[in-house]
Amino acid sequence: MRRREFIGFLGGAAIAWSPAARAQHPERTRRIVFLHALAENDPEVRARVKAFRQGLEALGWTENRNIQIEHRFSGGDLAQIQAHTAELVSSAPDLIVASSTPVIAALKQATRTIPIVFSVVNDPLGQGFVASIARPGGNITGFTFVEFTMVGKWLEMLKEIAPSLRRVALIFNPQTAPYYPIYLHEFGAVPATLAAELVAAPVRDEAEVEAAVAALAREPAGGLIAAPDPFINTRRGLIMALAKRYRLPVIYGFRHYVTEGALMSYGPDTVDIVRRSASYVDRILKGEKPADLPVQAPTKFELVINLKTAKALDLTVPPALLAQADEMIE
């Protein structure tokens, strides 16, 4: 190469690698989609969306700069979940974030290549979403919600606030929460010290919800555990109205429902779970594989009690339970 041509080549290279030139070629914006089982206007969902964004921002991901975040909302509708799943997979995002059993089940059927991070999902190993907790082995990993022992905690807390309870029903939809019969089986016989019968109340539509609650109310000293299940969550207004009508104590899994008037809730902090899930999104977008990232369990739990609702039910919250509460609504 002649001297003049060589100098010209060096000058072009300097321009290509100058800061100004690099500014003309920003890093590629990554596209991820968050598929929610609940409705867009649900306060639980709004809290999760905010937490997820904060989690990513803390790791250097900024919307409209290096990441694009899209959301899809299903309102607990299985047909809508399937429709969103088909659309998402065909659009081939860099990664999908998802919550709830029906959402993950649909995604697992639809793709084995797009990385998926779940949050607020129960028993992913038992449901076949991952090969093992330590090494998921496929394109899916994430953060779990409740384990079967939580059923016992719900029952214990209901008995604390309503000691006269003799029969407690766990209400859930077996189509959207198929793991609860297994949880009840593993929980086994109710400890004799609780002196209460724990029964399953599977429901598939609103008419069955009304029938199940009415049947429970026909017998004295009944109580209800409203399972954290997409179907039940989207019908919580109906359950709260029925509980008020029949004067039944009910415990839920999400704190937002207590702010809406429910008696009490106990469960993992869903906002914390979703915020933590951003760490796996970050690691996968930077090259790690879901197969190598172990499934993680909740680390923060919260008990919330609505004292106004307790008073309306003529229930006295014992000091020991008050001492455990993370939040009390008056």
C-alpha positions as CSV (number, residue, x, y, z in Angstrom):
1,M,0.0,0.0,0.0
2,R,1.3,3.4,-1.0
3,R,2.1,6.0,1.8
4,R,-0.8,8.3,0.9
5,E,-3.3,5.5,0.7
6,F,-2.1,4.2,4.1
7,I,-2.5,7.6,5.8
8,G,-6.0,7.9,4.3
9,F,-6.9,4.4,5.6
10,L,-5.7,5.4,9.1
11,G,-7.7,8.6,9.0
12,G,-10.9,6.7,8.1
13,A,-10.3,4.2,10.9
14,A,-9.8,7.0,13.4
15,I,-13.2,8.5,12.3
16,A,-14.9,5.1,12.6
17,W,-13.7,4.6,16.2
18,S,-14.1,8.2,17.4
19,P,-16.6,8.9,20.2
20,A,-18.7,10.8,17.7
21,A,-18.9,7.9,15.3
22,R,-19.8,5.5,18.1
23,A,-22.6,7.8,19.1
24,Q,-24.1,7.2,15.7
25,H,-24.2,3.5,16.4
26,P,-25.9,3.1,19.8
27,E,-26.2,-0.4,21.4
28,R,-29.0,-2.5,20.2
29,T,-32.3,-2.0,22.1
30,R,-33.5,-5.3,23.5
31,R,-37.2,-6.1,23.4
32,I,-38.9,-8.0,26.2
33,V,-42.6,-8.7,26.9
34,F,-44.2,-9.2,30.3
35,L,-47.3,-11.4,30.1
36,H,-49.6,-10.9,33.1
37,A,-52.5,-13.2,34.2
38,L,-54.4,-10.3,35.8
39,A,-56.1,-7.3,34.4
40,E,-54.3,-4.1,33.4
41,N,-56.2,-1.9,36.0
42,D,-55.6,-4.3,38.9
43,P,-53.5,-2.5,41.6
44,E,-51.5,-5.7,42.1
45,V,-50.4,-5.6,38.5
46,R,-49.6,-1.9,38.6
47,A,-47.4,-2.5,41.6
48,R,-45.6,-5.3,39.8
49,V,-45.1,-3.2,36.6
50,K,-43.5,-0.4,38.7
51,A,-41.3,-2.8,40.6
52,F,-40.1,-4.5,37.5
53,R,-39.1,-1.2,35.8
54,Q,-37.3,-0.1,39.0
55,G,-35.4,-3.4,39.1
56,L,-34.2,-3.1,35.6
57,E,-33.3,0.6,36.0
58,A,-31.1,-0.3,38.9
59,L,-29.2,-2.7,36.6
60,G,-28.6,-0.1,33.9
61,W,-31.6,-0.9,31.6
62,T,-33.5,2.2,30.6
63,E,-36.7,2.2,28.5
64,N,-36.4,3.8,25.1
65,R,-32.6,3.7,25.4
66,N,-31.4,0.1,25.6
67,I,-34.6,-1.8,26.4
68,Q,-38.2,-1.9,25.2
69,I,-40.7,-3.3,27.7
70,E,-44.1,-4.3,26.5
71,H,-47.0,-5.6,28.6
72,R,-49.9,-7.9,27.9
73,F,-52.8,-8.4,30.3
74,S,-55.1,-11.4,30.4
75,G,-57.6,-10.7,33.2
76,G,-57.6,-14.3,34.3
77,D,-59.0,-15.4,30.9
78,L,-57.5,-18.6,29.5
79,A,-58.5,-17.8,25.9
80,Q,-56.8,-14.4,26.2
81,I,-53.7,-16.0,27.6
82,Q,-53.5,-18.4,24.6
83,A,-54.0,-15.5,22.2
84,H,-51.3,-13.4,23.8
85,T,-49.0,-16.4,23.8
86,A,-49.4,-17.1,20.1
87,E,-48.8,-13.4,19.3
88,L,-45.7,-13.1,21.5
89,V,-44.0,-16.2,20.3
90,S,-44.6,-15.2,16.6
91,S,-43.1,-11.8,17.3
92,A,-39.9,-13.3,18.7
93,P,-38.9,-10.9,21.5
94,D,-35.5,-11.3,23.2
95,L,-37.1,-12.5,26.4
96,I,-40.6,-13.1,27.9
97,V,-41.4,-12.4,31.6
98,A,-44.5,-14.1,32.8
99,S,-46.6,-14.9,35.9
100,S,-49.1,-17.6,36.9
101,T,-49.5,-21.3,36.0
102,P,-51.7,-20.9,32.9
103,V,-49.4,-18.4,31.4
104,I,-46.2,-20.5,31.9
105,A,-48.1,-23.6,30.7
106,A,-49.1,-21.9,27.5
107,L,-45.6,-20.5,26.9
108,K,-43.9,-23.9,27.5
109,Q,-46.1,-25.4,24.9
110,A,-45.4,-22.6,22.4
111,T,-41.7,-22.2,22.5
112,R,-38.5,-24.0,23.6
113,T,-36.1,-21.3,22.4
114,I,-37.3,-17.9,23.6
115,P,-35.9,-17.3,27.2
116,I,-38.6,-17.1,29.8
117,V,-38.4,-15.7,33.3
118,F,-41.3,-16.5,35.6
119,S,-42.3,-14.7,38.7
120,V,-45.1,-15.5,41.3
121,V,-45.5,-19.1,40.0
122,N,-46.2,-22.1,42.3
123,D,-44.6,-25.5,42.2
124,P,-42.7,-25.2,38.9
125,L,-41.0,-28.5,39.3
126,G,-44.2,-30.4,40.1
127,Q,-45.9,-28.9,37.1
128,G,-43.0,-29.8,34.8
129,F,-41.9,-26.3,33.9
130,V,-38.3,-27.0,35.0
131,A,-36.2,-30.2,35.2
132,S,-34.9,-29.3,38.6
133,I,-34.8,-26.4,41.0
134,A,-31.0,-26.1,40.9
135,R,-30.6,-26.6,37.1
136,P,-33.9,-25.8,35.3
137,G,-32.4,-27.3,32.1
138,G,-34.5,-25.6,29.4
139,N,-35.5,-22.1,28.4
140,I,-37.5,-21.4,31.6
141,T,-36.4,-20.3,35.0
142,G,-37.6,-17.8,37.6
143,F,-39.0,-17.0,41.1
144,T,-41.6,-19.0,42.9
145,F,-44.5,-17.9,45.1
146,V,-46.3,-20.2,47.6
147,E,-45.4,-23.8,48.7
148,F,-47.8,-26.3,50.1
149,T,-46.9,-25.4,53.7
150,M,-48.5,-22.0,53.1
151,V,-52.0,-23.7,53.3
152,G,-51.2,-24.6,56.9
153,K,-50.1,-21.0,57.7
154,W,-53.3,-19.6,56.3
155,L,-55.4,-22.0,58.4
156,E,-53.5,-21.2,61.5
157,M,-53.9,-17.5,61.1
158,L,-57.6,-17.8,60.4
159,K,-58.0,-19.8,63.6
160,E,-56.0,-17.2,65.5
161,I,-58.4,-14.4,64.4
162,A,-61.5,-16.5,64.6
163,P,-60.9,-19.2,67.2
164,S,-64.4,-20.7,66.9
165,L,-63.8,-21.8,63.3
166,R,-64.5,-25.5,62.8
167,R,-64.6,-25.8,59.0
168,V,-62.4,-23.9,56.5
169,A,-62.6,-24.2,52.7
170,L,-59.8,-23.6,50.3
171,I,-61.5,-22.1,47.2
172,F,-59.6,-22.3,43.8
173,N,-60.1,-23.1,40.2
174,P,-58.5,-26.4,39.2
175,Q,-58.0,-25.2,35.6
176,T,-55.9,-22.2,36.6
177,A,-54.4,-23.6,39.8
178,P,-54.1,-27.4,39.4
179,Y,-51.6,-27.7,42.2
180,Y,-53.9,-27.0,45.1
181,P,-55.4,-30.5,45.4
182,I,-51.7,-31.7,45.7
183,Y,-51.0,-29.1,48.3
184,L,-54.0,-30.3,50.3
185,H,-53.0,-33.9,50.0
186,E,-49.4,-33.1,51.1
187,F,-50.7,-31.0,54.0
188,G,-52.5,-34.1,55.2
189,A,-54.6,-34.1,58.3
190,V,-55.2,-30.8,60.1
191,P,-53.2,-30.7,63.4
192,A,-55.5,-31.7,66.3
193,T,-54.6,-28.5,68.1
194,L,-56.3,-26.4,65.4
195,A,-59.6,-28.4,65.8
196,A,-60.8,-27.4,62.3
197,E,-61.7,-29.3,59.2
198,L,-59.9,-28.2,56.0
199,V,-61.8,-29.0,52.7
200,A,-61.3,-28.2,49.1
201,A,-63.8,-26.0,47.2
202,P,-63.0,-26.2,43.5
203,V,-64.9,-23.7,41.3
204,R,-64.9,-23.0,37.6
205,D,-67.3,-20.0,37.2
206,E,-68.9,-17.3,39.3
207,A,-72.1,-19.4,39.8
208,E,-69.9,-22.1,41.4
209,V,-68.2,-19.5,43.6
210,E,-71.5,-18.3,44.9
211,A,-72.7,-21.9,45.5
212,A,-69.5,-22.9,47.3
213,V,-69.6,-19.8,49.6
214,A,-73.3,-20.2,50.3
215,A,-72.8,-23.9,51.2
216,L,-70.0,-23.0,53.6
217,A,-72.2,-20.4,55.2
218,R,-75.0,-22.8,55.8
219,E,-72.9,-24.5,58.5
220,P,-71.9,-22.6,61.6
221,A,-68.3,-21.5,62.3
222,G,-67.0,-21.6,58.7
223,G,-64.1,-19.7,57.2
224,L,-62.5,-19.4,53.7
225,I,-59.0,-19.4,52.2
226,A,-59.1,-17.5,48.9
227,A,-56.2,-19.1,47.0
228,P,-53.8,-16.9,45.0
229,D,-55.1,-18.2,41.7
230,P,-55.7,-16.0,38.6
231,F,-59.4,-17.0,38.4
232,I,-60.0,-16.3,42.1
233,N,-57.9,-13.1,42.0
234,T,-60.1,-11.6,39.3
235,R,-63.3,-12.6,41.2
236,R,-62.1,-11.3,44.6
237,G,-64.8,-8.6,44.5
238,L,-67.5,-11.2,44.4
239,I,-65.9,-13.2,47.2
240,M,-65.5,-10.1,49.4
241,A,-69.2,-9.3,48.8
242,L,-70.3,-12.9,49.7
243,A,-68.0,-12.9,52.7
244,K,-69.6,-9.7,53.9
245,R,-73.1,-11.0,53.3
246,Y,-72.5,-14.3,55.1
247,R,-70.1,-12.8,57.7
248,L,-67.3,-15.2,56.9
249,P,-63.7,-14.6,57.8
250,V,-61.5,-14.9,54.7
251,I,-57.7,-14.9,54.2
252,Y,-56.0,-14.0,50.9
253,G,-52.5,-14.1,49.5
254,F,-52.1,-10.5,48.3
255,R,-51.9,-7.4,50.5
256,H,-53.7,-5.2,47.9
257,Y,-56.9,-7.1,48.6
258,V,-56.9,-6.0,52.2
259,T,-56.7,-2.4,51.2
260,E,-59.8,-3.1,49.2
261,G,-61.6,-4.4,52.3
262,A,-60.6,-8.0,52.7
263,L,-60.0,-9.2,56.3
264,M,-56.4,-10.3,56.1
265,S,-53.7,-11.5,53.8
266,Y,-50.5,-13.5,54.3
267,G,-47.9,-14.4,51.7
268,P,-44.7,-13.6,49.9
269,D,-44.2,-10.0,48.9
270,T,-45.0,-10.1,45.2
271,V,-43.5,-6.7,44.5
272,D,-40.2,-7.9,45.9
273,I,-40.4,-11.1,43.8
274,V,-41.0,-9.2,40.6
275,R,-38.3,-6.7,41.4
276,R,-35.8,-9.6,41.9
277,S,-36.9,-11.2,38.7
278,A,-35.2,-8.3,36.9
279,S,-31.8,-9.7,37.9
280,Y,-32.4,-12.8,35.8
281,V,-33.6,-10.7,32.9
282,D,-30.3,-8.8,33.1
283,R,-28.2,-11.9,33.3
284,I,-29.9,-13.6,30.4
285,L,-29.7,-10.5,28.2
286,K,-26.0,-10.4,28.9
287,G,-25.5,-14.0,27.8
288,E,-26.3,-16.4,30.5
289,K,-28.8,-19.3,29.9
290,P,-32.0,-19.9,31.8
291,A,-31.0,-23.6,32.0
292,D,-28.1,-22.6,34.3
293,L,-30.0,-20.2,36.6
294,P,-31.5,-21.9,39.6
295,V,-35.2,-21.3,40.5
296,Q,-35.4,-19.0,43.5
297,A,-37.8,-18.9,46.4
298,P,-39.4,-15.9,48.1
299,T,-37.4,-14.1,50.8
300,K,-39.9,-11.6,52.1
301,F,-43.4,-12.4,53.5
302,E,-46.0,-10.0,54.8
303,L,-49.1,-10.2,57.0
304,V,-51.7,-7.4,56.5
305,I,-54.9,-7.1,58.6
306,N,-57.9,-4.8,58.1
307,L,-59.0,-3.8,61.6
308,K,-62.2,-2.2,60.3
309,T,-63.3,-5.4,58.6
310,A,-62.4,-7.4,61.7
311,K,-64.6,-5.2,63.8
312,A,-67.5,-5.5,61.3
313,L,-67.2,-9.3,61.7
314,D,-67.1,-8.9,65.5
315,L,-63.6,-10.4,65.6
316,T,-60.9,-9.4,68.0
317,V,-57.4,-9.6,66.6
318,P,-55.3,-11.2,69.3
319,P,-52.1,-9.3,70.4
320,A,-49.8,-12.1,69.2
321,L,-51.2,-11.8,65.7
322,L,-51.1,-8.0,65.8
323,A,-47.4,-8.2,66.8
324,Q,-46.7,-10.3,63.6
325,A,-48.5,-7.9,61.3
326,D,-46.4,-5.9,58.8
327,E,-49.3,-3.5,58.1
328,M,-52.7,-2.8,59.8
329,I,-55.4,-0.9,58.0
330,E,-57.9,1.0,60.2
